[in-house]
């Protein structure tokens, strides 16, 4: 996105005849078939009724026309403004106390929302971050995903019945390090940290940045909920942007925080380890100090270069 480009939004909020539980924010970028599958799964497999809020980037593949006919709240931009502006714009229409960010290339499994709601009832206050658990078709290196378990790579070859027959049986405990969609926070917490940081255009590394902002305000419950499951087709939109954007996001995170996202995930969030309650304060071991020193060196040489 060019810096001189003006962002123009269309925004529409519809009246509903029910009291929603979550405000589900879904950014989408010319991913019409995936989006229809995603929303279809919410309507079919949710235990409660929710407010669905879309942000449509461009929408040139039929998404725009379809969304305008639906009774969903939505925001829209003529150009691709990236994930961060998109989720912030959509979250501005939230009517509930709970904002849930969901990717358009995800299919939610039955009772996914029930298990998240039950976890909310166990939290002592508003300062928590919950994630559902993703089942993914190949191993992308995430310690917090159930992979590789493939039930298809697109709506065309999606084996829905096979997924529904097996998703409960795939082993995974509750885990530390909630940072990935589907992710859920209280609206107070979202507003307190200002939502997603727009310097991470088009969105790479905005997830750990959001988590670190939550860490700074005292959030220590970063809980991945095992029973709440979704099937993730894996980055059908973002992979179009190429590896260069990923490296730029990595460098932005390092220059902003002075540590890498991998260091934050390992030493602070303990990502992928078994959940046993709120995370402790960081123990500044030799390994922690060694990694911190390496980050300082990397930051010195990262200005204007790819990491």
C-alpha positions as YAML, in Angstrom:
chain: A
units: angstrom
residues:
- id: 1
  name: UNK
  ca: [0.00, 0.00, 0.00]
- id: 2
  name: UNK
  ca: [1.42, 3.39, -0.95]
- id: 3
  name: UNK
  ca: [1.71, 5.81, 1.95]
- id: 4
  name: UNK
  ca: [0.04, 8.62, 0.02]
- id: 5
  name: UNK
  ca: [-3.00, 6.49, -0.75]
- id: 6
  name: UNK
  ca: [-6.22, 7.57, 0.98]
- id: 7
  name: UNK
  ca: [-8.19, 4.78, 2.59]
- id: 8
  name: UNK
  ca: [-11.89, 5.03, 1.89]
- id: 9
  name: UNK
  ca: [-14.26, 2.84, 3.85]
- id: 10
  name: UNK
  ca: [-17.82, 1.77, 3.30]
- id: 11
  name: UNK
  ca: [-19.41, 0.77, 6.60]
- id: 12
  name: UNK
  ca: [-22.78, -0.85, 7.21]
- id: 13
  name: UNK
  ca: [-24.29, -2.01, 10.49]
- id: 14
  name: UNK
  ca: [-27.49, -4.05, 10.41]
- id: 15
  name: UNK
  ca: [-30.10, -4.47, 13.13]
- id: 16
  name: UNK
  ca: [-30.46, -7.98, 14.50]
- id: 17
  name: UNK
  ca: [-33.40, -9.66, 16.20]
- id: 18
  name: UNK
  ca: [-31.18, -11.57, 18.64]
- id: 19
  name: UNK
  ca: [-28.57, -10.86, 21.31]
- id: 20
  name: UNK
  ca: [-25.19, -12.00, 19.92]
- id: 21
  name: UNK
  ca: [-22.54, -13.61, 22.14]
- id: 22
  name: UNK
  ca: [-19.35, -12.84, 20.17]
- id: 23
  name: UNK
  ca: [-18.53, -10.22, 17.57]
- id: 24
  name: UNK
  ca: [-16.71, -12.27, 14.93]
- id: 25
  name: UNK
  ca: [-14.36, -10.16, 12.81]
- id: 26
  name: UNK
  ca: [-13.38, -11.69, 9.45]
- id: 27
  name: UNK
  ca: [-11.08, -9.85, 7.01]
- id: 28
  name: UNK
  ca: [-11.23, -11.15, 3.45]
- id: 29
  name: UNK
  ca: [-9.40, -10.39, 0.23]
- id: 30
  name: UNK
  ca: [-10.85, -11.86, -3.00]
- id: 31
  name: UNK
  ca: [-11.35, -15.26, -1.37]
- id: 32
  name: UNK
  ca: [-15.04, -15.73, -2.09]
- id: 33
  name: UNK
  ca: [-15.40, -19.53, -2.01]
- id: 34
  name: UNK
  ca: [-13.39, -19.81, 1.20]
- id: 35
  name: UNK
  ca: [-15.39, -17.01, 2.80]
- id: 36
  name: UNK
  ca: [-18.70, -18.70, 1.98]
- id: 37
  name: UNK
  ca: [-17.45, -21.97, 3.46]
- id: 38
  name: UNK
  ca: [-16.20, -20.18, 6.58]
- id: 39
  name: UNK
  ca: [-19.44, -18.32, 7.22]
- id: 40
  name: UNK
  ca: [-21.49, -21.40, 6.39]
- id: 41
  name: UNK
  ca: [-19.64, -23.31, 9.10]
- id: 42
  name: UNK
  ca: [-20.31, -20.55, 11.66]
- id: 43
  name: UNK
  ca: [-24.02, -20.62, 10.91]
- id: 44
  name: UNK
  ca: [-24.15, -24.42, 10.97]
- id: 45
  name: UNK
  ca: [-21.75, -25.41, 13.74]
- id: 46
  name: UNK
  ca: [-22.02, -22.68, 16.38]
- id: 47
  name: UNK
  ca: [-23.79, -23.30, 19.67]
- id: 48
  name: UNK
  ca: [-24.76, -19.62, 19.99]
- id: 49
  name: UNK
  ca: [-25.70, -16.84, 17.61]
- id: 50
  name: UNK
  ca: [-23.02, -14.28, 16.92]
- id: 51
  name: UNK
  ca: [-22.52, -10.95, 15.23]
- id: 52
  name: UNK
  ca: [-20.57, -11.54, 12.01]
- id: 53
  name: UNK
  ca: [-18.57, -8.52, 10.85]
- id: 54
  name: UNK
  ca: [-16.68, -8.66, 7.57]
- id: 55
  name: UNK
  ca: [-14.06, -6.38, 6.15]
- id: 56
  name: UNK
  ca: [-13.93, -6.76, 2.37]
- id: 57
  name: UNK
  ca: [-10.64, -5.82, 0.71]
- id: 58
  name: UNK
  ca: [-11.41, -5.08, -2.97]
- id: 59
  name: UNK
  ca: [-14.02, -7.82, -3.31]
- id: 60
  name: UNK
  ca: [-13.57, -8.06, -7.08]
- id: 61
  name: UNK
  ca: [-14.27, -11.82, -7.24]
- id: 62
  name: UNK
  ca: [-17.97, -11.57, -6.37]
- id: 63
  name: UNK
  ca: [-17.43, -11.04, -2.65]
- id: 64
  name: UNK
  ca: [-18.58, -7.43, -2.72]
- id: 65
  name: UNK
  ca: [-21.88, -8.14, -4.45]
- id: 66
  name: UNK
  ca: [-22.59, -11.13, -2.21]
- id: 67
  name: UNK
  ca: [-21.80, -9.33, 1.04]
- id: 68
  name: UNK
  ca: [-23.99, -6.37, 0.12]
- id: 69
  name: UNK
  ca: [-26.96, -8.76, -0.11]
- id: 70
  name: UNK
  ca: [-26.32, -10.42, 3.25]
- id: 71
  name: UNK
  ca: [-27.53, -9.30, 6.66]
- id: 72
  name: UNK
  ca: [-24.02, -9.10, 8.09]
- id: 73
  name: UNK
  ca: [-22.32, -6.00, 9.38]
- id: 74
  name: UNK
  ca: [-19.40, -5.08, 7.18]
- id: 75
  name: UNK
  ca: [-16.76, -2.55, 6.26]
- id: 76
  name: UNK
  ca: [-15.24, -2.36, 2.81]
- id: 77
  name: UNK
  ca: [-12.24, -0.75, 1.12]
- id: 78
  name: UNK
  ca: [-11.62, -0.31, -2.59]
- id: 79
  name: UNK
  ca: [-8.02, -1.48, -2.22]
- id: 80
  name: UNK
  ca: [-6.31, -4.15, -0.14]
- id: 81
  name: UNK
  ca: [-5.52, -2.32, 3.10]
- id: 82
  name: UNK
  ca: [-4.13, -5.39, 4.85]
- id: 83
  name: UNK
  ca: [-5.20, -7.29, 7.93]
- id: 84
  name: UNK
  ca: [-4.56, -4.65, 10.61]
- id: 85
  name: UNK
  ca: [-6.62, -1.81, 9.17]
- id: 86
  name: UNK
  ca: [-9.26, -4.38, 8.20]
- id: 87
  name: UNK
  ca: [-9.76, -5.94, 11.63]
- id: 88
  name: UNK
  ca: [-9.65, -2.55, 13.33]
- id: 89
  name: UNK
  ca: [-12.30, -1.16, 10.99]
- id: 90
  name: UNK
  ca: [-14.53, -4.19, 11.46]
- id: 91
  name: UNK
  ca: [-14.04, -4.26, 15.23]
- id: 92
  name: UNK
  ca: [-15.38, -0.71, 15.33]
- id: 93
  name: UNK
  ca: [-18.83, -2.19, 14.61]
- id: 94
  name: UNK
  ca: [-18.67, -4.70, 17.47]
- id: 95
  name: UNK
  ca: [-21.87, -4.88, 19.53]
- id: 96
  name: UNK
  ca: [-20.75, -7.43, 22.12]
- id: 97
  name: UNK
  ca: [-18.15, -7.49, 24.89]
- id: 98
  name: UNK
  ca: [-16.10, -10.15, 23.10]
- id: 99
  name: UNK
  ca: [-14.18, -9.63, 19.87]
- id: 100
  name: UNK
  ca: [-13.15, -12.79, 18.03]
- id: 101
  name: UNK
  ca: [-10.84, -12.56, 15.04]
- id: 102
  name: UNK
  ca: [-11.29, -15.39, 12.52]
- id: 103
  name: UNK
  ca: [-9.52, -15.97, 9.20]
- id: 104
  name: UNK
  ca: [-11.63, -16.48, 6.10]
- id: 105
  name: UNK
  ca: [-9.77, -19.71, 5.28]
- id: 106
  name: UNK
  ca: [-11.04, -21.48, 8.41]
- id: 107
  name: UNK
  ca: [-13.91, -23.89, 8.93]
- id: 108
  name: UNK
  ca: [-15.21, -23.96, 12.52]
- id: 109
  name: UNK
  ca: [-16.07, -27.35, 13.99]
- id: 110
  name: UNK
  ca: [-19.22, -28.05, 16.06]
- id: 111
  name: UNK
  ca: [-19.38, -26.39, 19.50]
- id: 112
  name: UNK
  ca: [-16.21, -24.42, 18.84]
- id: 113
  name: UNK
  ca: [-17.81, -21.35, 20.44]
- id: 114
  name: UNK
  ca: [-19.32, -23.25, 23.38]
- id: 115
  name: UNK
  ca: [-15.87, -24.30, 24.61]
- id: 116
  name: UNK
  ca: [-14.52, -20.74, 24.31]
- id: 117
  name: UNK
  ca: [-17.52, -19.40, 26.21]
- id: 118
  name: UNK
  ca: [-16.96, -21.96, 28.98]
- id: 119
  name: UNK
  ca: [-13.34, -20.81, 29.28]
- id: 120
  name: UNK
  ca: [-14.44, -17.20, 29.63]
- id: 121
  name: UNK
  ca: [-16.52, -18.18, 32.65]
- id: 122
  name: UNK
  ca: [-13.39, -19.58, 34.30]
- id: 123
  name: UNK
  ca: [-11.34, -16.41, 33.86]
- id: 124
  name: UNK
  ca: [-10.95, -14.23, 36.99]
- id: 125
  name: UNK
  ca: [-11.13, -10.96, 35.02]
- id: 126
  name: UNK
  ca: [-11.17, -9.43, 31.53]
- id: 127
  name: UNK
  ca: [-7.42, -9.81, 31.03]
- id: 128
  name: UNK
  ca: [-7.15, -13.00, 28.99]
- id: 129
  name: UNK
  ca: [-6.41, -14.10, 25.45]
- id: 130
  name: UNK
  ca: [-8.01, -17.30, 24.17]
- id: 131
  name: UNK
  ca: [-7.35, -19.15, 20.93]
- id: 132
  name: UNK
  ca: [-9.18, -22.05, 19.36]
- id: 133
  name: UNK
  ca: [-6.98, -24.91, 18.13]
- id: 134
  name: UNK
  ca: [-6.32, -25.26, 14.42]
- id: 135
  name: UNK
  ca: [-6.15, -28.54, 12.54]
- id: 136
  name: UNK
  ca: [-3.87, -27.99, 9.55]
- id: 137
  name: UNK
  ca: [-3.18, -30.06, 6.41]
- id: 138
  name: UNK
  ca: [0.61, -29.78, 6.66]
- id: 139
  name: UNK
  ca: [3.16, -28.96, 9.32]
- id: 140
  name: UNK
  ca: [3.87, -25.21, 9.13]
- id: 141
  name: UNK
  ca: [6.10, -25.27, 12.20]
- id: 142
  name: UNK
  ca: [3.45, -24.14, 14.68]
- id: 143
  name: UNK
  ca: [3.71, -25.95, 18.01]
- id: 144
  name: UNK
  ca: [0.14, -24.93, 18.77]
- id: 145
  name: UNK
  ca: [-1.52, -26.58, 15.73]
- id: 146
  name: UNK
  ca: [-2.66, -30.15, 15.17]
- id: 147
  name: UNK
  ca: [-0.73, -31.15, 12.05]
- id: 148
  name: UNK
  ca: [-0.38, -32.69, 9.58]
- id: 149
  name: UNK
  ca: [-3.95, -33.87, 9.22]
- id: 150
  name: UNK
  ca: [-5.33, -33.07, 5.78]
- id: 151
  name: UNK
  ca: [-9.03, -32.95, 5.03]
- id: 152
  name: UNK
  ca: [-8.52, -31.00, 1.81]
- id: 153
  name: UNK
  ca: [-6.66, -27.97, 0.51]
- id: 154
  name: UNK
  ca: [-9.59, -25.94, -0.86]
- id: 155
  name: UNK
  ca: [-13.40, -25.87, -0.86]
- id: 156
  name: UNK
  ca: [-13.31, -27.98, -4.02]
- id: 157
  name: UNK
  ca: [-11.65, -30.97, -2.37]
- id: 158
  name: UNK
  ca: [-12.71, -30.35, 1.25]
- id: 159
  name: UNK
  ca: [-13.75, -33.61, 2.94]
- id: 160
  name: UNK
  ca: [-16.18, -32.12, 5.41]
- id: 161
  name: UNK
  ca: [-17.81, -35.37, 6.56]
- id: 162
  name: UNK
  ca: [-14.42, -36.95, 7.18]
- id: 163
  name: UNK
  ca: [-13.34, -33.95, 9.26]
- id: 164
  name: UNK
  ca: [-16.54, -34.01, 11.31]
- id: 165
  name: UNK
  ca: [-16.08, -37.71, 12.01]
- id: 166
  name: UNK
  ca: [-12.52, -37.30, 13.23]
- id: 167
  name: UNK
  ca: [-11.81, -33.81, 14.59]
- id: 168
  name: UNK
  ca: [-12.59, -34.71, 18.21]
- id: 169
  name: UNK
  ca: [-10.19, -37.65, 18.22]
- id: 170
  name: UNK
  ca: [-7.01, -35.81, 17.28]
- id: 171
  name: UNK
  ca: [-4.88, -35.53, 20.45]
- id: 172
  name: UNK
  ca: [-3.92, -32.10, 21.79]
- id: 173
  name: UNK
  ca: [-3.88, -30.64, 25.34]
- id: 174
  name: UNK
  ca: [-4.76, -27.09, 26.24]
- id: 175
  name: UNK
  ca: [-1.68, -25.07, 25.34]
- id: 176
  name: UNK
  ca: [0.19, -21.89, 26.21]
- id: 177
  name: UNK
  ca: [0.78, -19.01, 23.83]
- id: 178
  name: UNK
  ca: [-2.59, -18.07, 22.37]
- id: 179
  name: UNK
  ca: [-1.79, -15.67, 19.53]
- id: 180
  name: UNK
  ca: [-3.34, -17.07, 16.38]
- id: 181
  name: UNK
  ca: [-6.85, -16.78, 14.98]
- id: 182
  name: UNK
  ca: [-9.42, -17.80, 15.93]
- id: 183
  name: UNK
  ca: [-8.56, -15.61, 18.92]
- id: 184
  name: UNK
  ca: [-10.76, -13.95, 21.47]
- id: 185
  name: UNK
  ca: [-10.35, -10.99, 23.83]
- id: 186
  name: UNK
  ca: [-12.65, -8.74, 25.81]
- id: 187
  name: UNK
  ca: [-13.49, -5.52, 23.98]
- id: 188
  name: UNK
  ca: [-12.03, -3.51, 26.89]
- id: 189
  name: UNK
  ca: [-8.66, -5.18, 26.33]
- id: 190
  name: UNK
  ca: [-8.85, -4.70, 22.56]
- id: 191
  name: UNK
  ca: [-9.53, -0.99, 22.98]
- id: 192
  name: UNK
  ca: [-6.91, -0.58, 25.69]
- id: 193
  name: UNK
  ca: [-4.09, -1.67, 23.37]
- id: 194
  name: UNK
  ca: [-5.58, -0.02, 20.28]
- id: 195
  name: UNK
  ca: [-6.35, -3.18, 18.34]
- id: 196
  name: UNK
  ca: [-3.85, -4.32, 15.72]
- id: 197
  name: UNK
  ca: [-0.78, -2.21, 14.88]
- id: 198
  name: UNK
  ca: [-1.05, -0.87, 11.34]
- id: 199
  name: UNK
  ca: [2.72, -0.54, 10.81]
- id: 200
  name: UNK
  ca: [2.66, -4.31, 10.18]
- id: 201
  name: UNK
  ca: [1.05, -3.93, 6.74]
- id: 202
  name: UNK
  ca: [-0.09, -6.20, 5.20]
- id: 203
  name: UNK
  ca: [-0.24, -8.15, 8.46]
- id: 204
  name: UNK
  ca: [2.76, -10.42, 8.94]
- id: 205
  name: UNK
  ca: [3.90, -10.46, 12.60]
- id: 206
  name: UNK
  ca: [0.90, -8.40, 13.71]
- id: 207
  name: UNK
  ca: [-0.29, -11.39, 15.78]
- id: 208
  name: UNK
  ca: [2.75, -11.62, 18.10]
- id: 209
  name: UNK
  ca: [2.80, -7.82, 18.24]
- id: 210
  name: UNK
  ca: [-0.79, -7.83, 19.51]
- id: 211
  name: UNK
  ca: [0.12, -10.48, 22.09]
- id: 212
  name: UNK
  ca: [3.12, -8.49, 23.29]
- id: 213
  name: UNK
  ca: [0.93, -5.42, 23.72]
- id: 214
  name: UNK
  ca: [-1.38, -7.55, 25.85]
- id: 215
  name: UNK
  ca: [1.59, -8.81, 27.85]
- id: 216
  name: UNK
  ca: [2.56, -5.21, 28.58]
- id: 217
  name: UNK
  ca: [-0.83, -4.43, 30.14]
- id: 218
  name: UNK
  ca: [-0.62, -7.48, 32.40]
- id: 219
  name: UNK
  ca: [-2.32, -10.27, 30.47]
- id: 220
  name: UNK
  ca: [-0.83, -13.63, 31.49]
- id: 221
  name: UNK
  ca: [-3.62, -16.02, 30.53]
- id: 222
  name: UNK
  ca: [-2.72, -16.87, 26.93]
- id: 223
  name: UNK
  ca: [-4.71, -20.09, 26.68]
- id: 224
  name: UNK
  ca: [-5.16, -22.29, 23.65]
- id: 225
  name: UNK
  ca: [-8.39, -24.24, 24.08]
- id: 226
  name: UNK
  ca: [-8.01, -27.78, 22.80]
- id: 227
  name: UNK
  ca: [-11.71, -28.65, 22.50]
- id: 228
  name: UNK
  ca: [-12.46, -25.55, 20.42]
- id: 229
  name: UNK
  ca: [-11.34, -26.64, 16.97]
- id: 230
  name: UNK
  ca: [-11.23, -25.28, 13.45]
- id: 231
  name: UNK
  ca: [-9.86, -26.59, 10.19]
- id: 232
  name: UNK
  ca: [-7.38, -24.15, 8.67]
- id: 233
  name: UNK
  ca: [-6.70, -24.34, 4.95]
- id: 234
  name: UNK
  ca: [-3.54, -22.29, 5.58]
- id: 235
  name: UNK
  ca: [-2.96, -18.75, 4.35]
- id: 236
  name: UNK
  ca: [-4.70, -18.81, 1.00]
- id: 237
  name: UNK
  ca: [-4.63, -15.01, 0.85]
- id: 238
  name: UNK
  ca: [-1.37, -14.11, 2.56]
- id: 239
  name: UNK
  ca: [0.77, -16.56, 0.60]
- id: 240
  name: UNK
  ca: [0.05, -14.46, -2.51]
- id: 241
  name: UNK
  ca: [2.16, -11.67, -1.01]
- id: 242
  name: UNK
  ca: [5.47, -13.53, -1.01]
- id: 243
  name: UNK
  ca: [8.30, -14.12, 1.41]
- id: 244
  name: UNK
  ca: [9.65, -10.55, 1.21]
- id: 245
  name: UNK
  ca: [6.64, -9.22, 3.14]
- id: 246
  name: UNK
  ca: [7.20, -11.86, 5.83]
- id: 247
  name: UNK
  ca: [10.80, -10.71, 6.31]
- id: 248
  name: UNK
  ca: [9.69, -7.08, 6.47]
- id: 249
  name: UNK
  ca: [7.24, -7.93, 9.24]
- id: 250
  name: UNK
  ca: [9.94, -9.79, 11.14]
- id: 251
  name: UNK
  ca: [12.24, -6.78, 10.91]
- id: 252
  name: UNK
  ca: [9.46, -4.39, 11.99]
- id: 253
  name: UNK
  ca: [8.79, -6.49, 15.09]
- id: 254
  name: UNK
  ca: [12.48, -6.59, 16.02]
- id: 255
  name: UNK
  ca: [12.96, -2.85, 15.56]
- id: 256
  name: UNK
  ca: [9.83, -2.08, 17.56]
- id: 257
  name: UNK
  ca: [10.39, -4.38, 20.54]
- id: 258
  name: UNK
  ca: [14.13, -5.12, 20.53]
- id: 259
  name: UNK
  ca: [13.51, -8.88, 20.46]
- id: 260
  name: UNK
  ca: [12.38, -11.28, 17.76]
- id: 261
  name: UNK
  ca: [8.93, -12.79, 17.68]
- id: 262
  name: UNK
  ca: [10.50, -16.22, 18.14]
- id: 263
  name: UNK
  ca: [12.14, -15.07, 21.37]
- id: 264
  name: UNK
  ca: [8.84, -13.68, 22.62]
- id: 265
  name: UNK
  ca: [7.02, -16.90, 21.74]
- id: 266
  name: UNK
  ca: [9.61, -19.10, 23.43]
- id: 267
  name: UNK
  ca: [10.56, -17.24, 26.60]
- id: 268
  name: UNK
  ca: [7.41, -15.25, 27.34]
- id: 269
  name: UNK
  ca: [4.45, -17.13, 25.88]
- id: 270
  name: UNK
  ca: [6.05, -20.61, 26.10]
- id: 271
  name: UNK
  ca: [4.09, -21.27, 22.94]
- id: 272
  name: UNK
  ca: [2.85, -24.81, 22.43]
- id: 273
  name: UNK
  ca: [3.67, -26.06, 25.92]
- id: 274
  name: UNK
  ca: [0.90, -27.55, 28.05]
- id: 275
  name: UNK
  ca: [-1.30, -24.97, 29.75]
- id: 276
  name: UNK
  ca: [-1.14, -25.02, 33.56]
- id: 277
  name: UNK
  ca: [-2.55, -21.61, 34.40]
- id: 278
  name: UNK
  ca: [-1.39, -18.01, 33.97]
- id: 279
  name: UNK
  ca: [2.13, -17.63, 32.64]
- id: 280
  name: UNK
  ca: [4.87, -16.71, 35.12]
- id: 281
  name: UNK
  ca: [7.13, -13.72, 34.75]
- id: 282
  name: UNK
  ca: [10.07, -14.34, 32.44]
- id: 283
  name: UNK
  ca: [12.99, -16.12, 34.06]
- id: 284
  name: UNK
  ca: [16.14, -14.41, 32.82]
- id: 285
  name: UNK
  ca: [18.26, -17.49, 32.41]
- id: 286
  name: UNK
  ca: [21.56, -17.72, 30.56]
- id: 287
  name: UNK
  ca: [19.66, -18.91, 27.47]
- id: 288
  name: UNK
  ca: [17.34, -15.88, 27.72]
- id: 289
  name: UNK
  ca: [20.24, -13.44, 28.02]
- id: 290
  name: UNK
  ca: [22.12, -15.12, 25.18]
- id: 291
  name: UNK
  ca: [19.09, -14.86, 22.91]
- id: 292
  name: UNK
  ca: [18.53, -11.24, 23.97]
- id: 293
  name: UNK
  ca: [22.11, -10.36, 23.08]
- id: 294
  name: UNK
  ca: [21.72, -12.03, 19.69]
- id: 295
  name: UNK
  ca: [18.59, -9.92, 19.11]
- id: 296
  name: UNK
  ca: [20.50, -6.73, 19.89]
- id: 297
  name: UNK
  ca: [23.16, -7.63, 17.33]
- id: 298
  name: UNK
  ca: [20.51, -8.54, 14.76]
- id: 299
  name: UNK
  ca: [18.72, -5.25, 15.33]
- id: 300
  name: UNK
  ca: [21.92, -3.29, 14.68]
- id: 301
  name: UNK
  ca: [22.29, -4.90, 11.28]
- id: 302
  name: UNK
  ca: [18.59, -5.03, 10.37]
- id: 303
  name: UNK
  ca: [18.10, -1.40, 9.35]
- id: 304
  name: UNK
  ca: [17.16, -1.49, 5.70]
- id: 305
  name: UNK
  ca: [18.04, -5.16, 5.29]
- id: 306
  name: UNK
  ca: [16.09, -8.39, 5.20]
- id: 307
  name: UNK
  ca: [16.52, -10.62, 8.23]
...
